[in-house]
Amino acid sequence: MDRLIYTSAIGAAQVERAQAVHANNLANVSTTGFQADFAQAQSRWIEGDGLPARIYGMTDVPGTDFQPGVLQQTARDLDVAVSGSGFLTLQLPGDNEAYTRAGNLQVDSSGRLVSAEGLPVMGDGGPIALPPYERLYIGADGSITVQPEGQGPDTQVQVGRLKLVNPDPAELVKGATGLLHRRDGGQEAAAQEVEVVSGFLETSNVSAVGEMTEILALARQYEIEVRMMRTAEENDRAASELLRIG
């Protein structure tokens, strides 16, 4: 009985872990540039004393779906979407870097170009700072040109260039905040071939229908695991009654 309860409890715990992954994907179905996580069932040997005679099903999160989302036009100067593969680069505390496809950029009170979460946007030479300007233009190569405040349209100054990178997806891992990082903790070199589209944002690549289907299937599986635990409890109670009678 104990083995049945233990097996069912492990199964229920793994179903809950898979549910958490799919629920997080579904919660971010409207998040700009969000890329869904995979949840995968794997067979694992149980290690311990004796022969390796037991295998349990475990939920693993093997990686992220890097398929791009749909581009939606916003006509906003500070909105950019990566065309094809590649990422924008953000600066984290400690001079670490993170990568994202969410291009809904902002300008903070000190003139820094930042992400929606307030993280500095990296350029080829470091975080990008903007002077007061009338208009701003972001080119396909990530170059940022402004019409300085008080100047006419014929006066344009390039003030920086977005650091666009194109790392191997196998070298990336998603952090708790949803941003991507290199597995080795290093910094990716700028990739000249990556291009952006100004005035557009990339939608999440999450399929709401697909995630709901997975969540419902996992809910049924969880019910089965709970039913097995209840059956084990009933069998244990019946066995105890038989021993008492004997």
N, C-alpha and C positions, 0 to 999 in steps of 0.2 A: 504493500500500500504506500509506504513511504517513497518508493521509487516512482510510482505513478504520480504522486503529488509533486515530487521534485521535478519530474519531467514536464508536467503540465505548468508548473509555476515558472520554469525557465521559458517555456513556449509563450506564456502570457507576457512575460517581461520583454521578450524579443518582439512580440507583436506591438507592444506599447512603444518600443523604440522606433519601429517602422512607422507607426502612426504619427509620432512626433515629427519625423522627417517630412511626411506627406502633408501634415497639417501646417508646417512652416512654409512649405512650397505654396500651398493654397492661400495662406495669409498674405503672401507676397505676390499674388497674381497681378496686382496693380502697381507694384513697386518698379520704378524706372530702372532698367538695366539689370534686373534681378535674374540670376541663372539658377535653375532648379537643381536640387541635390538628388542623387540616386539613393534608393534603399534596396539592398539585395540580400536574399537569404543564402547563407552558406553553411556547409556541413563542417563541423569541427570535432576532432577527436578530443575526448575527455582525458586529460593527463592525470596521472596519479600512480599509486602502487598497483602492481599486477599487470595483466595484459591489457593493451588498448582495445577494449571490446565495445566501447560505447561511443556513439556519435550523436551530437545534438545539432539542431538547426539554430544558427545564430544570425542576427541581423547585422549587416555591415553597411557602411556608407562609403562605397568605393570611390566616389568622386562627384564631379559636377557636370551638368549638361551644358556644354559650351556652344550649343547651337544659338545663333543670334535671334533676337526678337524682331518684331516688326518696327519699322521706322515711322514715326508720326510727326507730322509737321507742326511746329509751334510758332514759327516766325519770330522767336525771341533770340536776340543777339548772343546771349550767353548760353544758349542750349546747343550742345553738339552731340552727335552720335557717331560712333566708330563705324566706318564702312568696311564690311568684311571682318576679318580677324584682327585682334589687337585690343589694347586697353589704354585707358588714361592712367596716369600715375599720381598718387596722393602721398603726402608726407605724413608719417606717423611720429609720435614722440620718440626721441632717441635716434632721430635721423634714419629710421626704418622706412620702408616703402610699402604701399599697398596698391592694388590694381583694381580697376572698376570699369564698367561700361556705362555707368550712370553719368550722363553729361549735363545734368541740370545744375549748372555752376552759378555761383553767387559772387558778389564783391562785398567784403566785410568793411567795417568802419575805418580800418586802417589802409584800405585800398588793396588788400590781398585778394587774389582769386582763390576761392575756396569751393569745396564740394557742398552738397546740401546738408551734410553733417558738420560742416565747419572745418574740415581738414584742408590744409593748403594744397593747392594744385601745383605739381612740379612742372618746371620747364627744363629745357636742356641745361640751364645753368643754375638750377635751384628753384625754390618757390617763386611764383610769379606775382609781382606787385604792379598795379596799374596806376598811372597818374590820373588826375581828373580829366574826364573826356566827355565829348558830345556824342560820339558814336563809336561803336566797337565792331570790328570785323575779324572773323576767324576763318582763315583759309583752309583749303583741303589738306595742306601739309601740317596744320596745327599752328601756323604763324598767327600772331595776334597783332593787329594793327588798329590804332586808335586815331580819331580826329580829336586833337587836344581841345580842352575847354577854352572857349573864346576864339578858336581858330575856324577858318572856313573849310568847306569840304575838300578843297584842293591841298590842304595840309594834312598829311597822314604820316604817322610815325609807327614803325614796328617796335613793339615793346617786349616781345618774347615769343616763345614757341612752345606749345604743349609738348611734354615728354610723352611720346607715344611708344608703346612697347608691344612686342609680339612674341611672348615666351611660349615654350612648349607646354601645352596644357597639362602634360604628365608631371611637370615640375611645379605645378601650382596646387595650393591647398586653400580651402575657404576657412576663414577665421570666424569667431563667434559673432562678429558684427556684420558678416556677409561680405566683407572685402576679401580679395584674394592675395596670397603671399607666396613667395618662393619657398619651397620645402626646406631649402638649405639656409633660409634667412638672408640670402644675398639680395643684391640689387640688379635689376635687369637693365641691359643697355638699350638706348633708344633705337628704334627701328624706323629707318627712313621710308620704308614701303607702306607703312600704316597711314591711312587717310581718314579724315573726319568730314562730316556733313554739318554745316552750320544751320541753325534754325530747326533742327530735328532732335527728337529723343527716341531712344530705343525702349520698347515696351518689355515687360517680363516675358521670358520664354516658357512660362508655366502654362500647361494645359489644364484649365479648371475642370473640364469634364474628366480627363484622365486621372487627376488627383482625387476627385470625388469618388470615382470608381474604385481606386485603390483603397481609399479610406473605408468604404462600405465593405469591401472584401475582407479587409483586416478586422473590421468590427465583428463580422461573422466568425472569423477564425478565433478571435478572443473569446467569443461566447462558447465555442467548442472547448477551449482550454479550461474555462471556468466550469463547464459542465463535467469535464473529466475530473477536476478537483473535487467537485461535489460527489461524484460517483465514488471516488476513492474514500471520501469521508464516510459515505453510507456503508461501503463495504467494510471499512474498519470498525464501524459501530456494530454491524451485524456479526463480525468475527468476535468482537468482545462479548457480545451476548451469548454466542455459542460456547465460548470458554467459560463464562459464568455458569451456564447451565451444566456443562460438563463437570 
